[in-house]
Amino acid sequence: MDRQMKQTSLLTYWTMRYFIILLVGLVLLAATAIWWTNRETLDSRLQTVELLAQEIAARLSGPEGTIEVPDNLGEYIDKKSRFFKLGPGMCVIVTDTEGKLLYSNDPLTQEDLRSKLNENLDKAKQPGMKAIIAPIEHGRSKIGQVTLLQPTQSLTHIPELKWAIGLLLVSLTALGWLTIYLLSRKLVRPIRNVASAARQISLGHYDIQLEANAKEQELNDMILSFKEMAGRLKQLEHSRNFMLAGLTHELKTPVTSVKGLVHAVKEKVVQGEDADEFLAIALEESGRLERMVADLLDYNALEAGLVRLNREALDAAVLVPEIIYQWTLHQDANIGEPALSLPGHPVRIEGDPLRIQQIIVNLLNNIVQSRHPDRPLSIRVSLCEREDGYAEIVVADNGQGIPPGEQDLIFERFFRGENKKHAVRGLGLGLTFSRLLAQAQDGALMLRESSEEGSAFVLTLPLAG
């Protein structure tokens, strides 16, 4: 079984990781700066101590080639040590050329000298000590030497610098953490609001309140998109409930009618010719119910991608008149023959002839169902080629037209207009199914125009090749 990962808030996640990364980076930077500073300080102070040793050596050279140690040499050394901030522990040793101890600011014996310096008196024996040598010369002859023993730690010790680096490290860490915390909190707030709104939508509450006033464009776009999605979901949920109620009513009506008619015949409420008429009506209602169920199954199959299309090259100038002719054979005599407008040359298209016929026949049937009661029906079908590689089939009529408030909804599944809802039984899948069929053939079906003078639908299909 997979272990569930422990969830952490975005604010905590980013601020803690940023704090750790920032702290590690600044510590490494501070360590590097301290190492480099100590190295530079050591070199600089070694040069200072060498100059001090040379200056002391110059004060000890007498006029007769002897080493003369002044009485105030200790005070002079202390003064210079404080001036150069060399710290405690500096030992100044004066010896002659034979290594005999002549002076030391710390009380030393000849044996102590051997414990502090090597045999050549040029290196310190004790670890952590640095020996700086300056010869005492008279003319060009060496008459002795000054040895300064200085603790290495005091040469690199700068307390003010370490305090400054430590204070800078703490300040930068706090400032960086505060910056990322404020930015993360500003980023997290709208995300939390959207997450809360998403939970409300999952519970079926679509009336959410989100303020799209973020200064960041991405956050503002996210909130606006979510609000639009919530509004669309609310509209779709309302339409689904409304359409489901209509669908249930449309399917229930023929079932109830068939049940009542058959029950009347069975109980011998009607007999003879009336019984035959009842059975005929029941059969007609059963056929209508069968067609509605078939439409529903076809739509579901096409939306699920289970309907296979046989795409082939066709001559639309031959196919369209044949479809119109076959449709006319099944219409009443008062339905006039559609007027055709065809080009004088073949129009080679690519598609499934059976599915193209379904689309055009559905458009023609809708025209018959929405014809105007006060004027004769007129149907016009035209075919033309476009320069963008598509053929265009326009089916127009002079019927009642589609109200402006319904024109954006006619391709929605289960939608039925007010004029058609009470006059014709159906599921409202015809135009939806036809559009899906057109799109499956890389084409499109759209409403070009509609008014009280009639409507015009456009079917576009790709040209062959």
N, C-alpha and C positions, 0 to 999 in steps of 0.2 A: 504494500500500500504506500502510495507516495506521501511523503511528509509535507504537511502544509507549511509554507513559508510564512514566517512571522511578518506581519504587516507593520510598516512604519510610515508615519506621516511624511509627506513630501518636504515640509518645512524642517523637521528633525533630520531627515535623511541628508538633505543637501547641506544644511548648516553644519552638522557634525563632521561630515566628510570634508567640506571645505575648510573647517577649522583645523582638522588634523593635517590636511595637506599643507595649509598655510603655515601651521606651526612647525612642521617638519622642514619645510622649505626655508623658513626664516632662521631656524636653529642651525641648519647647514650653512646658510649664508653668514650667520653671525660667527660660527666656528671658523669658517674660512677667513672672515675679516679679522678675527682675533689672532689667528695663526699668522697671517700676513703682517698684521700690525706688530706682533711680538718680534717677528723676524726683522722688520725694518727698524724697530726700536732698539733691538740688540745691536745691529750694525752701527746705528747712529751713536749709541752710548759707548760702544767699544771705541769708536773714534774719539769721543769726548774724553774717555778715561785715558787713552793713549796721549792725547794732548796734555791732560793734567799731569800724567807721569813725566812727560818731556819737560813740562814747565817746572815741576819739582826738581828734576835732575839739573836743570839749568840754574836753579837757586843754590844747589849744593856744591857747585864747582868753585873752588877757591882760586885766588890769584897765583898761588905757588904750586898748583897742581895737586893740591890736597882736597879732601872732602870736608867741608865745613857745614855742620848741621846747625842752623839758627835755632835760638831758643823758642821762637814763636811758630816753629814749623807745624806743631800740632794744631794750633789755632787756625793757621792758614789752610791746613787740610780739611778741618771741620767746616770752615767757611766755604771752601770750594765744593765740598760734598753736598752742603745744603743748597748752594746756588745751582748746581747741576742736578739736584734731586736724585742723587745716587743711592740714597737709602742707607740704613745701618749695615754694619758688617764689613766695611771697606778697611783693609789693612795695608798700610804703607811700610815697606821694608827697604832699608838702605844697607847695602853691603859693598865691600871693596872688591878688588879684582880677585882676591883669594877666597871670597865667600864669607868673610868675617862680618858678623852683624854689627852695624854701626848705629842703626836707629830703627825703631818700630813704634808706631802710634799705639799699638797694643803691647803690653809687657810680654816680651818673648826672650827666650834664652837661645843659645846657639843650638842646643838639642831640639828645641821647639821648631827652630827654623828648618832643620832636616826633616821634621815630620810634616811640614807644610809644603816644602818644595823638593823637587828631585835633586840629584847630585849636581846637575848643571845649573840649578837655580832658574830654570826657564819655564817650568811647568808646575802646576799645582797638583799635589798628591790627593788632596781631599776631593771627593766627587761634589759636583755642584758649585765648584769654585773656578774662577777664571783668573789666570795670571797674565798681567800686562807688564812688559819689560821696557824700560827706557834707560839707555846707557848714560853714565855721567862722564863727560869728556872734558879734557883740558887740551886745548889745541885740537889735534887729531888723535890723541891717545885716550884710551878708555881707562879711567881710574876707579870705576865702580859702576853700580847700577841701582836703579830704583825699580822695585817690584811692587805692583799694586795687586793685591788679592781681593777680588770682588765676587760676591755671590751672583751666580747667573740669574737667579730669580729676581734679584733687585734690579738687574739691567733691563729686564723686560716688564717689570711690574709698574703698571700705570693704573691706579685705582679709579681715577676719574673716567678713563676710557672704558673700562669694563662696566662701570655703572651706567655710562652713557649708552653703550651697546645693549646692556640689559634693559634699560628703560625704553630704548628704541624698539627692541624686540617685542616687549610687552605691548607698547603702544600700537605698533603695526599689526600685531595679532588681534588685539581688541578692535581696532578700527576695521580691519578686513572682515572679522567675524560679524561685527555690527552691520557692515555694508551688505554682506551676503544675506544676513538675517532679514534686514528690511526689504531687500529685493525679493527674496524668496517668499516672505509673508505677503507682499503685494501680488506676487504671481500666484500664490496658493489660494488667496481669497476668492477670486472669480472661479477657479477650478472647483473649489469646495461648493460654491453656489450652484455651479452646473451639475456637479455630482448629486447634490441634494435635489435639484430639479429632476434629474434622471430617475432618482428613487421615487419621487412623486408620480412621474409618468408611468413607471413600472407598476404602481399601485392603481393606475387608472385615473389619476388626477392630472388633467391636461392644462388647467388654468394655473400656470406657474408665473412667478414674478421674478424677472431678471433685469437688472439695470445694465444696459449696454453703454456704459460711460467710461470704459477703460481707455487710458491714453495710448496704450500699446495697440497697434493695429491688429496684430495676430489675436490677442485676447478679445478685442472688440469684435473681430470677425467670427471668432468661435462662439461668443455669446449670441450674436445676431443669427448665426446659422442654427444654433440650438433652439432659439426662440421660433425661427421659421419652421424647424422640424417639428417642434411641439404643436405649433398651430396647424401644420399639415396633418400630423397624427390625429389631432382633435377632429379636423374636418373629415379625415378618412374613417375614423371611428363612428362619427355621426352618420356618414354616408353608408358605412357598412351595416349599421343597425337599421337604417331606413331601407336600404336595398334588400337586406335579409328579410325584413318584414314584407316588402313587396314580392320578393321571390317566393316566400312561403305562401303568400296570398295567391300568386299566380299559379302555383302548383296545386294548391288546395282546391281552388275553384273547379277545375275540370274533374278532379277526383270526386269531389262532393256531387258534382252534376252527374257523373257516370254512375256513382253509387245510388243516387236517388232514382235515376231513370231505370236502371236494372232492377232495383227493389220494387218499383211500381209494376214492372212487367211480371216479376216473379210472384208478387202477391195478387196478380190479376186485377190490379186497379184499373188498368187499361187493357183492352183486348182488340183483336182484329187489326185493322189498319193503323189505329192509334198505337198499338204495341209495336208494330213494325216501324212507325215513325220514331217512337221513343228509342228503339234499338239503333236506328240509323243515326239519331242525334248522339247517342252514347258512343257509337263507333267513331263519329266525327270528333267528339271530345277526346276520346282515347288517342286518336291520331294526333290531335293538337298537343296532348300531353307527351306523346312519344317524341314529337319534334322538339319540344322544349327540353326534354331530358337529353336528347341527342345533341342539341346546341350546347348544353352545359358540359357534356362529356367531351365534345370536340374542343371547346374552349380550354378545358383543363388539360387535355392532351397536348394541345398546341403550346400552351404556356409552359408545360413541363418539358417541351422539346421532344415529344414522342411522335409527332406527326412528321412523316417523311415526305419530302417534296421531290418530284421528278422534273428537274430543270432541264430544259431543252431550248433550242433555237426555234422561234416561232415568227410567223408573219402576222403582226397585229392587224394589218389591213384586211386579212382574211378571217382571223379569229374573232374579232369584235362583231362584224356583221352576222357571223354564224351564231354567236351567243345571243344577240338580239333576236334573231329569227326564232331560235328554239324557245326563248322566253315568251315571245309573242304567241306561240301556239297554245300556251296554257292560260292565256288571259281572256277576260270577257270581251265581247264584241265592242263594248263602249270604250275600251282602252285602245286609243289610237296607236298606230305604229310609230315608234320613235324615229326622229329625224337624224340621219347619219351625216357626218361631215368627215370624209376620209381623204387622205392625200392620194395623188395619182400614181404612187410608186410603192413598192413593198416597204414595210417598216419592220425590220428584223429586231425582235426583242428576245430576251432570255428569261424563261420562267416556266411555271407549271400550268398548263392550259386548264386543268380541272380547277385549280385554286383561283386562277384569274376569273374563270366563269363564276365561281362562288361569290367572289367580291362584287362583280358587276351585277349579278342577279340579285344579290342582297340590296345593292343600291337601288335597283329598279323596283324591287318589292317595297322598299321604304317610300319611294316616290308615290306608288299607288296608294299606300296607306295614309299618306299625308297630303293627298290631293285636295285642292280647294273645292268646296261644295258649290260655289257659284260660277265656276268657269270650267270649260272643257280642259282636260288634262293634256299637257304638251310636254313631251320628253325630247331632249336634244343630247346626242352623244357625238363627241368629236375626238379625233385622233391626230396627233402631230408629234414631230420629232423636235427635241431641244438640243441646243448646242453643247450642253454639259454632259451628253452621253446618256440621256434618258428619253423615253417615250412618255407622252402624257395623254391619258384618257380622261376626258371631262364628261361627267354625267350631270346634266342640268334639268330643271323642271320649273313649272310655274305654279307650284303648290303653295301651301300656307306659309312656308318658311319656318325657320327656327328662331324662337325668341332670343334676344341678345343675352339674357341671363343664363341660357342653357347651352349656348354655342361652345363654351369651353368645357362642357361636361358630357357632350354626346358620345365621346369615345371612352368614357369611364364604364367599367363593367357594371351591369345591372341597372344602369341609369336609363330611365324612361321619361320622356317629356310629358308635361301635363296634358297636351292635346292628344298624345298617343296612348297615355296610360289608361284612359277610360274607353277608348275606341277599339284598341287591338290588344289581344292577349300576347304576352311574350315575356322573355327574361331580360331584355335589354343587353344582349350579348352580340347582336348582329354586327354593329359597327366596330366594337372592340375586337371581335374575332376577325373581321375583314382587315383591320389595321395590322393585326399580328401576322396574318397571311401575307400582306404586302411587305412587311418588314422582313419576314422570313425569306423573301425573294429579292432582298436588297433594294426594295422599293419603299414607297410611302403612300399613305392615304390621308387626305386632309380635306377640311372644309374650306373652299376658296371664298365663298360669299353666301350670305343668306339674308333675305328680307321678306317683306309681305308679298313681293312679286315672285318669289321662288328661291331655290337654293342651287348651288353648284358644288359637286364633289370632284376632286382631282385624284386619280390614281396614276402614280409614276412607277415605271418599271425600267430596268437597265436595258440599253440596247445590246444586242448580241455582238460579241467580239470586242 
